[in-house]
């Protein structure tokens, strides 16, 4: 009898929660690609794809890529290292955001995070967010992190430490890719619906994009930001700049 009463009470409580909008619903399911920690592609049933550009050692190719996006009416996602973010480029990085493109994290430095301890990993993530806010002059909530070298494994091929720490900071996923090719013809052969394409801020990658983008559009693909690929709104912004303090993460799991 006690079991039946408890079941009725739980049922009533769930009904109230649904009515109040406090109960999570999953009618549409988890977007394809987000079922696992490492994200390699979006939905294979949608023509949306994501062009991404890492490192940003040569910043001029970012600015040129943004203009290329404007020319073709598309967007892409840039993943700089924090050491390549400079306040003298504030107007240019603001223009990246204003163009509808997205900024994501590639860490503060180009370090193999799988080989770092947990506090060093948190520092790579936190100091990147702090640096980006300083450069933009406002808070831009980064949603995605791509590990340098695509690696989250330690010396024993274990990913648990890095995965746990990335989530501890606040990222749900590590952003990977399924196409990495700077020869336009080869890239076109590999692209599928939902593909995430990896490029770097350098001349040969930009020249590939010059040829590849019109081909992708002619083939019916829709280049969007990584957030848009998975159905999210653009990252939130605000007036209060983020400041990294490891004490904030001591009790987080």
Secondary structure, 3 states (H helix, E strand, C coil): CHHHHHHHHHHHHHHHHHHHCCCCCCCCCCCCCCCCCEECECCCCCCEEEEEEEECCCCHHHHHHHHHHHHHCCCCEEEECHHHCCHHHHHHHHHHHHCCCEEEECCCCCCCHHHCCHHHHHHHHHHHHHHHHHHHCCEECCCCECCHHHCCCCCCCCCHHHHHHHHHHCCCCEECCCECCCCHHHHHHHCCCCEEEEEECCHHHHHHHHHHHHHHHHCCCEEECHHHHCCCCCCCEECCCCCCCHHHHCCCC
